[in-house]
C-alpha cells in the first residue's frame, strides 16, 4: 500500500495574530501601575498586627493515614507557642523550616480556642 501524499501547511500568507496577553507586558515593566481589583500580596500583610492577621489552621492527612494539624502565618516566638500547645494537647509536634507549626493528630477546634485565648484570629 502506498501512502497518500499530504500537503504541507504554510502560514506565510496569513497575518500575525494579536496576542490577548501582549498588553500585560507593560504592567510587568512598570511596577508603579497597579491592576484594579487585585488583592494585596499575602507577604505584605503578614506580621504587622496580631488582630488584623489571621492564622491558617489546616488538617492534613499524611502517609499511613496519620493526621497532622498545621498552623501557618505565625509571627513571634513560635518555639514557646509550640511548647505550650504540645503540653496543652498532650501531643507531639514540630516546627517547620518556614516557621509553621505541625501538631500530631486532629486538634483543629482545640487549637482555634487556644489561639483565640492568646488574641490571634484564626481561619
N, C-alpha and C positions, 0 to 999 in steps of 0.2 A: 504494500500500500504506500502510496506517495502522500506526503504531507502537502496540505494546501499552502500556498504562499500567502503570507499576510502582509498587509501594507504597514509600513512604519508610520507612526503618528508624528507629525511635526507641529510645533507650536510657534513657529517663526511668524506666521501670518496673524496670529491673534494678539490683541493689545494686552499689555500687562494688567493684572488685576490689582486694584487698590486694596490693601490690607485694612481690615477694620481696626487693627491694633497699632497702626502706624502713628497715630496721634499720641499714644501712650508714651512713646519715647521722649517726647518733650517734657513730660512730667518727671521722668527719671533724671534728666539732665538738669532740671531746675528745681531744687528742693524747696524753694520758697512757695511754690504753688501747692495748694492742698486740694485733695479730692473732696468734693462736697458730700457730706453724709458718711465719711469714713470714720470709723471708731478709732480712738487713740490707742496707740500700741500698748500692750499689757506691761511691757518693761518700764514704761514711763509712769505708770500708776502704782507700781509695787513699792512698798517700803516708805511711803510718805506719812500715812496716818493709820493707826490701828482701826479706828472706827469707820474709815472710808473704804479700806480694802477688805476683801473677804477671802477667807481660806477656802481652798477647794478640797473637799473630802470625798474620796472615791474608794470603792471596794473593788479589788481586782482578784481574779482567780489565777493562781499560779500553777506550776506543774504538780501533778498528782492530786489535783482538786483542792489544794490549800488556798485559803482565803487570806488576803492581806489588805488592811485598810491603809490607804496612802493619804497623806496630808501635804498639800502643795501651797506655795506662796507664803511661807512663814518668814518673818523677819525677826531679828533679835537673837537671843540666846536659845538656839534650838536644842542644845545639849541638855539644858535644865528642863525644858518642856518635855523632852523625850523621857528623861528620868522620872519626872512626875507622872506622866501618862503610863509608863510601864508599871510603876508602883500602884497607881490607882486601879488599873485594869487587870493587873496580875498576868500580864502577857509580855512576851518578848518584843523587841523592836530594834530598828536600826536607823541611822542617819545616812542618807544617800549622798553621793558626791555633789549633787546640785543643791543640797541643803534642805531636802524634803524629808519628811518622817515616814517610816513604814512600821506599822504595828501588826503583829501576827494575830490573825483572827478577824472576825466580823464584829466591829465595835463602832459602827458609824454613829448611832444615836448617843452612846456614852461619850464619844469624842466631841460631838457637837455640843453637848451640855457642858463638858469640861472647858471648851474654848469660849463658850458664851459667858461662863462664870469669870473667865480671865479678861473679858472685854473685847474679844475678837468677834467679827462677823463671819459666818460660815455659809457656804452654799453647797 
